[in-house]
Amino acid sequence: MNTTKIICTLIYVAFIAVTLVMVGDVAQYIDMPAIIVVVALGVLFAMAEKGEDGIVQKFGNGAVRAGWLGSIIGIIAIFGSEGFAEGDMSKIGMALAVCSLTVFYGYFLKFGAMILD
């Protein structure tokens, strides 16, 4: 890993952070259970995956897959909730956040891994 890659990654993270600040409340983009799912499954995937790719690239690939798995979990939580049956959006907000944010985190980490690798 060289200095240019690290600087580009820091600029990428700063650019995304500024974008999130500009579009609304940054707190709405932070969901610890979703972050934990994506990072933990990404790390497990990176450790278990065989192949010639570097560990950072494997982590990025695992993060994307974990993001989509988290999205499916969120969709199931939405459809299985009382709020969905009643049409009450306030009751399914957390499930919608998990559904959307896990994919966001997965691709955020994958793009960062692509820059670093």
Secondary structure, DSSP 8 states (H G I E B T S, - for coil): --HHHHHHHHHHHHHHHHHHHHHS-GGGG--HHHHHHHHHHHHHHHHH--SSS-HHHHHHHHHHHHHHHHHHHHHHHHHTSHHHHHT-GGGSHHHHHHHHHHHHHHHHHHHHHHHH-
